[in-house]
Amino acid sequence: MARPADPYRRETILRAATEVFIEQGYSETRLADIAERAGVVISTLYLYFDSKEDMVQAIAQENQQYLIDQLRTILEHLKSEQDVAEFVEIVFAFAAQHRDQIKIYNLDSGLSGVRRGIRTTYGPRLQRGIQVIRQLMDEGYIRCYEPEFVIEMLINFVRWLVSMFLSLKEEDVEPFKQFSVRWLANALLCLHD
């Protein structure tokens, strides 16, 4: 009988893969490099991942999930410009803290090819986000749009913020945050005078 996969070993492999991808780049990284860094043999890698590309996708998914978890609570009460400012601040803090992992996420985007536009199916987390957006619309806090489009817009807005953060000079970060908050607040919120 086969032994079940060890989640701690999987995490060790992903940490090692992240470090090696950052140091050597995707193309130059060999599975042997990752296995050595993780303290396992190459065949152990295949118990958890089919390829280097699978590792990159797993790293990207973990980072995306971390950010989604951070944004979830603010999304549930996105009612004011201050809430939008907190939303933008969370994204910028994530980008600053995970700069190197974002390079891997960007690699995953390249490996996955071009996105197919608006999603036609939504997982449970996005379904919950759509419900939250719909409720905020019903309560009059968010402008009435299609909730699915709002979720797509927020996903792409977050990607854009992260991408811009990585290219900004330090002195441009604060003005860009302020611009982003105003733009998103004007796009989403029913601002009452």
C-alpha positions in Angstrom: 0.0 0.0 0.0 1.4 3.4 -1.0 2.2 5.9 1.7 0.1 9.1 1.6 2.0 12.3 0.6 3.4 14.4 3.4 2.1 18.0 3.3 5.1 19.2 5.1 7.4 17.7 2.5 5.4 19.3 -0.2 5.9 22.7 1.5 9.6 22.1 1.8 9.8 21.3 -1.9 7.8 24.4 -2.8 10.0 26.6 -0.6 13.1 25.1 -2.2 11.7 25.5 -5.7 10.9 29.1 -4.9 14.4 29.9 -3.8 16.0 28.1 -6.7 13.7 29.7 -9.3 14.5 33.1 -7.9 18.2 32.5 -7.8 18.7 30.7 -11.1 15.6 31.5 -13.2 13.1 29.0 -14.5 15.0 27.9 -17.6 18.3 27.3 -15.7 16.7 25.4 -12.8 17.0 21.7 -12.9 14.9 19.3 -10.9 18.1 18.1 -9.3 18.7 21.6 -8.0 15.3 21.7 -6.4 15.7 18.2 -4.9 19.1 19.0 -3.5 17.8 22.2 -1.9 14.8 20.4 -0.5 16.9 17.5 0.8 15.1 14.9 -1.2 15.8 12.7 -4.2 14.4 13.6 -7.6 11.9 10.8 -7.5 10.4 12.3 -4.4 9.6 15.5 -6.4 7.4 13.4 -8.7 5.3 12.2 -5.7 4.1 15.8 -5.4 4.5 17.5 -8.8 4.6 16.3 -12.4 7.0 19.0 -13.6 8.7 22.3 -12.9 5.7 24.0 -14.4 3.4 22.3 -11.8 5.7 23.7 -9.1 5.5 27.2 -10.5 1.7 26.9 -10.7 1.5 25.7 -7.1 3.7 28.6 -5.9 1.5 31.1 -7.8 -1.7 29.5 -6.4 -0.5 29.6 -2.8 0.5 33.3 -3.2 -2.8 34.2 -4.8 -4.7 32.3 -2.1 -2.8 34.2 0.6 -3.7 37.6 -1.0 -7.4 36.5 -1.5 -7.5 35.6 2.2 -6.1 39.0 3.1 -8.6 40.9 0.9 -11.7 38.8 1.8 -12.5 40.7 5.0 -12.1 44.1 3.5 -14.2 43.1 0.5 -17.1 42.1 2.8 -17.4 45.7 4.0 -16.2 47.7 0.9 -18.5 50.6 1.6 -16.3 53.7 1.8 -13.2 55.3 0.3 -11.4 54.4 3.5 -12.3 50.7 2.8 -10.9 51.1 -0.7 -7.7 52.6 0.7 -7.4 49.6 3.0 -7.9 47.3 0.0 -5.2 49.0 -2.0 -2.9 49.1 1.0 -3.2 45.3 1.5 -2.3 44.8 -2.2 0.8 47.0 -1.9 1.9 45.4 1.3 1.5 42.0 -0.3 3.6 43.1 -3.3 6.3 44.5 -1.1 6.4 41.4 1.1 6.3 38.9 -1.8 8.3 40.6 -4.5 10.3 37.6 -5.4 7.4 35.2 -5.4 5.5 37.6 -7.7 8.2 37.1 -10.3 7.3 33.4 -10.1 3.6 34.3 -10.4 4.4 36.3 -13.5 6.2 33.3 -14.8 3.1 31.2 -14.2 1.1 33.7 -16.2 3.5 33.3 -19.1 3.5 29.5 -18.8 -0.3 29.4 -18.7 -0.7 31.3 -21.9 -3.1 34.1 -22.6 -6.2 34.3 -20.3 -9.5 33.5 -22.0 -11.2 36.6 -20.9 -14.2 36.7 -18.6 -14.6 33.4 -16.6 -17.6 31.3 -17.4 -17.3 29.2 -14.2 -16.4 30.4 -10.7 -15.0 28.4 -7.8 -16.6 28.6 -4.3 -14.3 31.5 -3.2 -15.2 33.6 -6.2 -18.9 32.7 -5.8 -18.7 34.0 -2.3 -17.1 37.2 -3.6 -19.9 37.6 -6.2 -22.5 37.2 -3.4 -20.8 39.8 -1.3 -20.7 42.2 -4.3 -24.3 41.6 -5.0 -25.3 42.3 -1.4 -23.3 45.5 -1.3 -25.0 46.6 -4.5 -28.4 45.7 -3.0 -27.5 47.8 0.1 -26.6 50.8 -2.2 -22.8 50.9 -1.4 -21.5 49.7 -4.8 -22.8 50.8 -8.2 -25.0 48.4 -9.9 -23.1 46.4 -12.5 -23.0 42.7 -13.2 -21.3 41.3 -10.0 -19.3 38.8 -12.1 -17.8 41.7 -14.0 -17.0 43.5 -10.8 -15.1 40.5 -9.5 -13.2 40.2 -12.8 -12.4 43.9 -12.6 -11.1 43.6 -9.1 -9.0 40.6 -10.0 -7.5 42.5 -12.9 -7.1 45.7 -10.9 -5.2 43.8 -8.2 -2.9 42.3 -10.9 -2.3 45.7 -12.3 -1.6 47.2 -8.9 1.0 44.5 -8.2 2.6 44.9 -11.6 2.8 48.7 -11.2 4.2 48.4 -7.7 7.1 46.4 -9.0 8.0 49.0 -11.5 7.5 52.1 -9.4 10.3 54.2 -7.9 9.9 54.5 -4.1 8.9 58.2 -4.3 6.1 57.3 -6.7 4.5 54.7 -4.5 2.3 57.0 -2.3 1.0 59.2 -5.2 0.2 56.0 -7.1 -1.7 54.6 -4.1 -3.7 57.7 -3.8 -4.5 57.7 -7.5 -5.5 54.0 -7.3 -7.8 54.6 -4.3 -9.6 57.5 -6.0 -10.0 55.6 -9.2 -11.3 52.4 -7.6 -13.6 54.4 -5.3 -15.1 56.4 -8.2 -15.5 53.2 -10.3 -17.2 51.1 -7.6 -18.8 53.2 -4.9 -22.0 55.1 -4.7 -20.4 58.1 -3.1 -22.9 60.1 -1.2 -22.2 63.8 -0.6 
